[in-house]
């Protein structure tokens, strides 16, 4: 559907097994994951890993015009909204951090309004994307060798989310000092290694809440939290709601 100078689509996608796909367009493509889940989604932009883990409703990915985006998943069914943005309407600096598995409730609401035909959402959405990109501009680009180590480190972290993984462990795996890892990781991703690990644990916990009939305590231990209380505290700190309340809300909204 054309809405002003943008084009939107609601897409239902099913992957029956391992699958790979690429996107390289002459327009920017913004993707908002709405429901369902690809299993173990990995995404890359310009050959750099940008996200790992099952996508959650409300997460967004931006594929800049003229740049190769690649993804792979093990299967699953998902519904997402897609917005095509002419390259001339949005400047994406090469040094800006990528928008991948990005959560912003206000931006997501604008995408939904646009997909419903509300042309007045166009300017605020473009402004919100531009502001997000501006906040993520890296003053000092990450060197290719460091970028490769960080890519490999993300792969190392993902299957170990439920274990006691320290920053020292991550630094050893990356072949860096702790201080060097913290600086480079934050420069590349906008998070410290510890913040990234916590974010991935919370993403996994929410996926379990949506897709598995496990108790909150069982999910806590399956995602690396020391106790039910530890998960609840982290959940409230990031999302302002308890895991149980989040699960009930997701049920009411039809996300499960």
C-alpha positions in Angstrom: 0.0 0.0 0.0 1.3 3.4 -0.9 1.1 6.0 1.9 2.4 9.3 0.7 5.9 8.7 -0.6 6.3 5.5 1.4 5.1 2.0 0.7 3.9 -0.5 3.3 3.1 -4.2 3.4 1.9 -6.7 6.0 3.6 -10.0 5.4 3.0 -13.5 6.8 6.0 -15.7 6.3 6.5 -19.4 7.0 9.9 -21.2 7.0 9.6 -25.0 7.2 13.3 -25.5 7.8 16.8 -23.9 7.7 16.7 -21.0 5.3 18.8 -18.1 4.2 17.8 -14.9 2.4 19.2 -11.5 1.4 17.9 -8.0 0.8 19.7 -5.4 -1.2 17.4 -2.6 -2.5 17.6 0.9 -3.9 15.2 2.0 -1.1 15.6 1.7 2.7 13.5 -1.1 4.2 12.3 -1.0 7.7 10.9 -4.2 9.2 8.8 -4.4 12.3 8.3 -7.9 13.7 4.7 -8.3 14.9 4.0 -11.9 15.9 5.2 -15.4 15.7 8.9 -16.2 15.7 11.6 -17.4 13.4 13.7 -19.9 15.3 17.3 -18.7 16.0 17.4 -15.8 13.6 20.8 -14.3 12.7 21.2 -11.1 10.7 24.1 -9.4 9.0 24.7 -6.1 7.3 27.7 -5.4 5.1 29.0 -8.8 6.2 28.9 -7.8 9.9 26.7 -9.7 12.4 23.9 -7.4 13.7 21.7 -9.7 15.8 21.3 -13.2 17.1 18.3 -14.9 18.7 14.6 -15.4 18.1 12.9 -12.1 17.2 10.3 -10.6 19.5 7.1 -8.6 18.7 8.0 -4.9 18.5 11.6 -5.4 17.4 12.8 -3.6 14.2 15.5 -3.9 11.6 16.5 -1.2 9.1 18.1 -2.3 5.8 19.8 0.8 4.3 19.5 1.3 0.6 22.3 -0.2 -1.5 23.8 -2.2 1.4 23.6 -6.0 1.5 21.5 -7.5 4.4 21.6 -11.2 5.0 19.6 -13.4 7.4 19.3 -17.0 8.3 16.8 -18.9 10.5 16.1 -22.5 11.4 12.3 -22.3 10.7 9.2 -20.8 12.1 6.2 -18.6 11.2 6.2 -14.8 11.6 4.1 -11.8 10.7 5.8 -8.5 10.1 5.2 -5.0 8.7 7.5 -3.7 6.0 8.0 0.0 5.1 9.9 1.0 2.0 11.5 4.5 2.3 13.0 6.2 -0.8 16.7 6.8 -0.2 16.4 10.5 -0.7 14.1 10.8 2.3 16.5 9.4 4.9 20.2 9.8 5.3 22.0 6.7 6.7 25.6 7.5 7.5 28.0 4.6 7.0 29.4 5.1 10.5 26.0 4.9 12.2 25.3 1.8 14.3 22.8 -0.5 12.7 19.2 -0.7 13.7 18.7 -4.4 14.4 16.5 -6.1 17.0 15.8 -2.5 18.1 12.9 -1.8 20.5 11.2 1.6 20.5 7.5 1.5 21.3 6.8 5.0 19.9 8.5 4.2 16.6 6.7 0.9 16.3 3.4 2.7 16.9 4.2 5.0 14.0 5.0 2.0 11.7 1.6 0.5 12.6 -0.2 3.8 12.0 1.5 4.1 8.6 0.5 0.5 7.7 -3.1 1.4 8.6 -3.0 4.2 6.0 -2.2 7.2 8.3 -0.1 9.5 6.1 0.5 11.9 9.0 2.8 9.2 10.6 5.3 9.6 7.8 7.2 12.7 9.0 7.4 11.6 12.7 8.6 8.1 11.6 11.3 9.5 9.4 12.4 11.8 12.2 12.4 9.0 14.8 14.6 6.8 12.6 17.0 9.7 11.8 17.3 10.5 15.6 18.0 6.8 16.4 20.7 6.7 13.7 22.2 10.0 14.9 22.4 8.7 18.5 24.3 5.7 17.2 27.0 7.4 15.1 30.4 6.0 16.0 33.1 8.7 16.3 35.8 6.1 16.0 35.0 3.2 13.6 35.8 -0.3 14.7 38.8 -1.9 12.9 38.0 -4.9 10.7 40.0 -7.3 12.9 38.2 -6.1 16.0 34.9 -6.3 14.3 35.6 -9.9 13.3 36.5 -10.8 16.9 33.3 -9.2 18.2 31.2 -11.1 15.6 32.7 -14.3 16.8 32.2 -13.4 20.4 28.5 -12.9 19.9 28.3 -16.4 18.4 30.2 -17.7 21.5 27.8 -15.9 23.9 24.5 -17.1 22.5 24.6 -20.8 23.4 26.0 -19.9 26.8 23.4 -17.5 27.9 22.2 -19.8 30.7 25.7 -20.3 32.1 27.8 -18.2 34.5 29.6 -16.1 31.8 31.8 -13.3 33.1 33.3 -10.4 31.3 36.7 -12.0 31.9 35.5 -15.1 30.0 34.3 -13.0 27.1 37.6 -11.0 27.0 39.6 -14.2 26.9 37.5 -15.6 24.1 37.9 -12.3 22.1 41.7 -12.2 22.8 41.5 -8.8 24.4 41.9 -7.3 27.8 38.7 -6.6 29.8 39.1 -2.9 29.3 39.8 -3.2 25.6 36.8 -5.4 25.1 34.4 -3.1 27.0 35.6 -0.1 24.9 35.4 -1.8 21.5 32.1 -3.7 22.3 30.4 -0.5 23.4 31.7 1.4 20.4 30.4 -1.2 18.0 27.0 -2.1 19.7 26.2 0.8 22.1 26.3 -1.7 25.0 29.0 -3.0 27.2 29.5 -6.8 27.1 27.6 -7.3 30.4 24.7 -5.1 29.1 24.6 -7.1 25.9 24.5 -10.4 27.8 21.7 -9.2 30.0 19.7 -8.0 27.0 20.1 -11.3 25.3 19.0 -13.2 28.5 15.9 -11.0 28.7 15.1 -11.5 25.0 15.4 -15.3 25.6 13.2 -15.1 28.7 10.5 -13.3 26.8 10.6 -15.8 24.0 10.2 -18.6 26.6 7.3 -16.7 28.2 5.6 -16.5 24.8 6.4 -20.0 23.5 6.9 -22.4 26.3 4.5 -23.4 29.2 7.3 -23.0 31.8 7.1 -21.3 35.2 8.9 -18.0 35.7 11.4 -19.8 38.0 12.1 -22.4 35.3 12.6 -19.7 32.8 15.0 -17.8 35.1 17.3 -20.8 35.5 17.1 -21.5 31.7 18.3 -18.0 30.8 21.1 -17.5 33.2 19.4 -15.7 36.1 20.3 -16.9 39.6 16.7 -17.0 40.8 13.1 -16.1 40.2 13.6 -12.8 42.0 16.7 -12.0 39.9 14.8 -12.4 36.7 11.8 -10.4 38.0 14.1 -7.5 39.1 15.9 -7.4 35.8 12.5 -7.6 33.9 11.0 -4.8 35.9 14.1 -2.6 35.5 14.1 -2.9 31.7 10.4 -3.3 30.9 8.6 -1.8 34.0 6.5 -5.0 34.4 6.8 -8.4 35.9 7.4 -11.5 33.7 4.0 -12.9 34.7 2.2 -9.6 33.8 4.1 -9.4 30.6 3.0 -12.9 29.6 -0.7 -12.1 30.4 -0.4 -8.8 28.4 1.1 -10.7 25.4 -1.8 -13.2 25.6 -4.4 -10.4 25.6 -2.7 -8.8 22.6 -2.7 -12.0 20.7 1.1 -12.3 20.5 1.2 -15.9 21.8 
